Amino acid sequence: MGQGFDTKSVHVTMKRDGGIPTKVTPIHQTSAFTFKNLDDIEQFYQGDRDYLYTRVGNPNTDELGKAVANLEEAPLGIATSSGLSAIMVGILSVAKSGDHIIASKDLYGGTYELLVTELASFGIEVSFVSFEEDLEQYIQANTCLLYTESITNPLLRVENLENVVKVAKKYQLKTMVDNTFATPYLVRPYTLGVDIVVHSATKYLGGHSDITAGVVVGSEELIAKAKQKCVNLGTNLSPFEAWLTVRGIKTLAVRMERHTRNAQALADALSEHPAVNKVYYPTFVSEKGNGAIVTIDITDNANIDTFFNELQWIKIVATLAGVETSVSYPLGTSHRNLPKDVQQELGITKGLIRISVGIEETNDIIETFTQALDSAKI
Ligand SMILES: *Cc1c(COP(=O)(O)O)cnc(C)c1O
């Protein structure tokens, strides 16, 4: 009998106890593994032994890769040092010099920077386009990949993944989706035909704002390529951070349940507030909810400085997805380096606030934002 998502996420530990019956996997905080003799070394290279050197492989990082692959219902996964390195090794496993990538233009700011500045030096060309338009018009003879996010940042557009996959299949392109905001609790792109799914595990998978990590999942063939890139570029994750991320995943389902319930309630409450121009909160992401991020625009209706000064216990940060509610300011952080016209076109306004809704009591969250907005109202 197969296990449900919530059960699978709790039972992620694959423990290697070396004879000691530990309940959870020990941390293999070692840079290398020893060999009994030369035969033993030979066995590693024949594939009969798992571990040589931590940059090449480690039980804790393997455990994390497999755990996320299991939740995404994909064959295999690898852990990397960050979300951005996951994206980089994912892309390099399908694209090479001379290739062309079509990327959604409303990507996470750091991803946009990576694609614009680094891929060019690899000789990989990128077109940023609206994925709400007909994608076929942008396909060139050297196009190899369609890249997007299942829920975009910070305006929370829900990607039509079925359509992206359909176009890709027609032209024999690969697809890659950043599933960080949705998590496999809400969306499982691999099951919809997406080739490579990437995560900033720094966010909901870890869940406690205490690690930086990434994961790439997909077919055995593509993950073998991604792994080779990860080993050669040295973008491996540390065993301790992998262990912490696995610990975080065990509560992913219960955290997401509370996160999404609170976010829905906050989005409903703030849409009634006179200081708020617009609330961005998706609909119909999944029957389990619509995600944990609520973005509001208070341009023209409220004083942004007063709002940020009145947040009391809610922290101002340049990240998201912790158990504590926090806010970020896209124009001042994640999207500050975008050209002005791109900011404007994407709707990154001076009154745009991204709220990462935590797992506190719903009323405390709603009251604090309502009071801050009351004070800030012009
Ligand atoms: C944070 C984030 C990233 C980058 O991840 P890091 O772990 O900071 O490298 C990529 N995509 C999305 C959607 C993110 O939120």
The ligand as an ORCA input file, in Angstrom:
! r2SCAN-3c Opt
* xyz 0 1
  C      15.087     31.911     -2.415
  C      14.702     31.467     -3.756
  C      15.664     31.026     -4.672
  C      17.150     31.041     -4.366
  O      17.448     30.148     -3.343
  P      18.729     30.286     -2.391
  O      18.571     29.135     -1.463
  O      18.661     31.621     -1.745
  O      19.922     30.175     -3.268
  C      15.241     30.577     -5.905
  N      13.926     30.571     -6.239
  C      12.981     31.000     -5.384
  C      11.560     30.966     -5.811
  C      13.318     31.457     -4.124
  O      12.381     31.872     -3.286
*
